[in-house]
């Protein structure tokens, strides 16, 4: 297992997760569909940093708080429970993009299962990881659904969908409600999330309508709602399990070092090429496997997520009664 390392995380601010490779611009992209996930996180980070040069320092402050909360055992649930209201903002051009309430609720159901270890595939976690598999204990409730017809074919990753002035929908009460935008992103992108520490005006998660929930327009192999589980993990301050670098650190102590992202559904055991050649936790939600191939968080990831809801944490307002 790897050590937690305080690294330069500025390049990790905003994760933009996609199927396969994307182009080198974050402008509106041509709709593309591929068969595995990929990421354009560095280009999105560069744009965020240009807009807010102080972002890197703020992220470092959040990381220091997170490490201290975990060390002092204050990274735990307030009153044993956190329930997060979710506002879903649907932006559609076609009838298919105007997804049903049933499809939206199916995604809320998946989040509740995945974050409470009641997902039916949780029992598939290999014995080698049974001691670290986690019940995060955070629940989600659908608070509201807002819909808006648009003329846009795709939205890109510049947060236009989050801004009424650019044809999107402004977030609703983003300091106490998780805003989730559903739209056609383009470029084969499944979704992306904003880490704690960014502007409340753009805070939340974006998911392409073809990869949300388990019914309706949900498209295999990303039709089990795990894109949102992955992105909400980012929203709760989790990094990709390979640390976005060869044998990088995800700042979690109980996840094995991964040499890079995994795709599809790797056969178990899948060994890393990193020091010690550990068995990789390919079934972790923060890898890039297909929806059917990911089904666990670790205890270390749980502590990291709960730290942001602790007193003084970046998302403590969500934990208030």
Secondary structure, DSSP 8 states (H G I E B T S, - for coil): ---------GGGSEEEEEES---S--S-------SSEEE-HHHHHHHHHHH-TTHHHHHHHHHHHHHHHHHTT--S-GGG-EEEEEEEEEEESSTTTS--HHHHHHHHHHHHHHTTT-STTGGGS-GGGTTTB----EEEEEEEEEEEE---S--TTSSGGG-GGGTS---SSTTTEEEEEEE---TTEEEEEE-TTS-GGG-SEEEEGGGSSSSTT--TTS-SSHHHHHHHHHHTT---TTTTSTT---S-TTS---SS---S---SS-B-SSTT--B--TTBTTS---GGG--B-BHHHHHHHHHTTSTTSTTGGGG--
